[in-house]
């Protein structure tokens, strides 16, 4: 059997990136895996993706746990956002010290537990406090959790994936 192995796997999901890159090798799956923000930067650098680079307003980026803390992908999403002309405003907890949106802990699929508040609401409030017009994310789970918090807060800030911010530019 002639197996065709992928040259590289591009994922929008940091959890998938982590699993494919760090856990599959134990079962013979050795792949080159990149997050879509890394691919965006490659395409811009190669001149295959041209961005206007106009003033895109203030943007804050929520670092997904499995992108930043677990896999050290911190600069790629920020570079992609910067290349759109966005002014990046950091939340107090960012990069490797970021705060979870709650979905990595399965908060999207289960009943609330007792506590002082919802994880996604707390994180969303941090984003609002930056004064940014856009809250950029790099994970589909974060997108759901932070959009739910946005609806609950009836806030005007846009919650967009990094790729959507790039597409708008």
C-alpha positions as CSV (number, residue, x, y, z in Angstrom):
1,X,0.0,0.0,0.0
2,X,1.3,3.4,-0.9
3,X,0.5,5.7,1.9
4,X,0.5,9.4,1.3
5,X,1.5,11.2,4.4
6,X,0.6,14.9,4.8
7,X,3.5,17.3,4.5
8,X,1.9,19.4,7.2
9,X,-1.3,19.7,9.1
10,X,-2.8,23.1,9.7
11,X,-5.3,23.4,12.5
12,X,-7.5,26.1,13.9
13,X,-7.9,24.1,17.1
14,X,-5.1,24.3,19.7
15,X,-6.3,21.1,21.3
16,X,-6.0,19.2,18.0
17,X,-2.6,20.8,17.4
18,X,-1.5,19.5,20.8
19,X,-2.8,16.0,20.3
20,X,-1.4,15.6,16.8
21,X,2.0,17.1,17.6
22,X,2.6,15.8,21.1
23,X,0.5,12.6,21.6
24,X,0.3,11.0,18.1
25,X,4.1,10.3,17.9
26,X,3.6,7.6,20.6
27,X,1.4,5.8,18.2
28,X,3.6,6.3,15.1
29,X,1.9,9.5,13.9
30,X,4.8,11.9,13.3
31,X,3.4,15.0,11.7
32,X,4.4,18.6,11.1
33,X,1.6,20.6,12.7
34,X,1.0,24.3,12.7
35,X,-1.7,26.6,14.0
36,X,-3.5,28.7,11.4
37,X,-1.9,31.9,12.7
38,X,1.5,30.5,11.9
39,X,0.4,29.7,8.4
40,X,-1.1,33.2,8.0
41,X,2.3,34.7,8.9
42,X,4.1,32.4,6.4
43,X,1.7,33.4,3.6
44,X,2.2,37.1,4.4
45,X,6.0,36.8,4.5
46,X,5.9,34.9,1.1
47,X,3.8,37.7,-0.4
48,X,0.9,35.2,-1.1
49,X,-1.4,37.0,1.3
50,X,-1.5,40.8,1.1
51,X,-3.0,42.8,3.9
52,X,-4.0,46.4,3.8
53,X,-2.4,47.2,7.1
54,X,-4.7,50.1,7.7
55,X,-5.8,51.2,11.2
56,X,-7.9,48.3,12.4
57,X,-8.6,49.7,15.8
58,X,-7.7,48.2,19.2
59,X,-7.6,44.4,19.5
60,X,-7.0,42.2,22.5
61,X,-5.9,38.6,22.0
62,X,-7.1,35.8,24.3
63,X,-4.3,33.1,24.4
64,X,-5.9,29.7,24.2
65,X,-4.5,27.4,26.9
66,X,-3.3,24.7,24.5
67,X,-1.7,27.2,22.2
68,X,0.2,29.5,24.6
69,X,0.7,27.7,27.9
70,X,0.9,24.1,26.5
71,X,2.7,24.7,23.2
72,X,4.4,28.0,23.5
73,X,2.8,29.6,20.4
74,X,2.6,33.2,21.7
75,X,3.9,35.5,19.0
76,X,2.3,34.0,15.8
77,X,-1.3,35.2,16.5
78,X,0.0,38.6,17.7
79,X,2.1,39.0,14.6
80,X,-0.8,38.1,12.3
81,X,-3.0,40.7,14.1
82,X,-0.2,43.4,14.0
83,X,0.1,42.9,10.2
84,X,-3.6,43.8,9.8
85,X,-2.9,47.2,11.3
86,X,-4.5,46.3,14.6
87,X,-3.2,48.0,17.8
88,X,-2.7,45.1,20.2
89,X,-3.8,45.8,23.8
90,X,-2.8,43.0,26.2
91,X,-5.0,41.7,29.0
92,X,-3.3,41.4,32.4
93,X,-3.1,37.6,32.1
94,X,-1.7,36.7,28.7
95,X,0.9,34.5,26.9
96,X,2.1,31.6,29.0
97,X,0.3,33.1,32.0
98,X,-3.1,33.5,30.2
99,X,-6.4,32.7,31.8
100,X,-8.7,29.9,30.6
101,X,-12.0,30.6,28.8
102,X,-13.5,27.5,30.5
103,X,-13.9,25.1,27.5
104,X,-10.7,23.3,28.1
105,X,-12.3,22.3,31.4
106,X,-15.4,21.2,29.6
107,X,-17.5,24.1,30.9
108,X,-19.3,24.2,27.5
109,X,-20.8,20.8,28.1
110,X,-21.7,20.5,31.7
111,X,-23.7,22.2,34.5
112,X,-22.2,25.0,36.5
113,X,-20.3,24.2,39.6
114,X,-20.5,26.3,42.8
115,X,-18.1,29.2,42.8
116,X,-17.8,32.9,42.6
117,X,-18.6,33.2,38.9
118,X,-18.2,31.7,35.4
119,X,-14.7,31.4,34.0
120,X,-15.7,32.7,30.6
121,X,-17.4,35.7,32.2
122,X,-14.3,36.5,34.2
123,X,-12.1,36.3,31.1
124,X,-14.5,38.3,29.0
125,X,-14.5,41.1,31.6
126,X,-10.7,41.2,31.4
127,X,-11.1,41.7,27.6
128,X,-13.6,44.5,28.0
129,X,-11.4,46.3,30.5
130,X,-8.7,46.7,27.8
131,X,-11.0,49.1,25.8
132,X,-10.5,47.0,22.7
133,X,-13.1,47.0,20.0
134,X,-12.2,43.4,19.0
135,X,-11.5,40.3,21.1
136,X,-9.5,38.0,18.9
137,X,-9.3,34.3,19.6
138,X,-7.4,31.4,18.1
139,X,-9.6,28.5,19.1
140,X,-13.1,27.4,18.3
141,X,-13.8,26.5,21.9
142,X,-12.7,29.9,23.1
143,X,-14.9,31.4,20.4
144,X,-18.0,29.7,21.8
145,X,-17.2,30.5,25.4
146,X,-16.3,34.1,24.9
147,X,-19.3,34.7,22.5
148,X,-21.6,33.3,25.2
149,X,-20.1,35.7,27.7
150,X,-20.5,38.6,25.2
151,X,-24.2,37.7,24.9
152,X,-24.7,37.6,28.6
153,X,-23.0,41.0,29.0
154,X,-24.8,42.5,26.0
155,X,-21.5,44.0,25.0
156,X,-20.6,45.7,21.7
157,X,-17.0,44.2,21.4
158,X,-16.6,41.8,18.5
159,X,-15.3,38.3,19.1
160,X,-13.5,37.2,16.0
161,X,-11.0,34.5,15.2
162,X,-7.5,35.7,14.2
163,X,-8.3,34.5,10.6
164,X,-11.4,36.6,10.5
165,X,-9.5,39.7,11.6
166,X,-7.0,38.9,8.8
167,X,-9.8,38.3,6.3
168,X,-11.3,41.7,7.1
169,X,-7.9,43.3,6.3
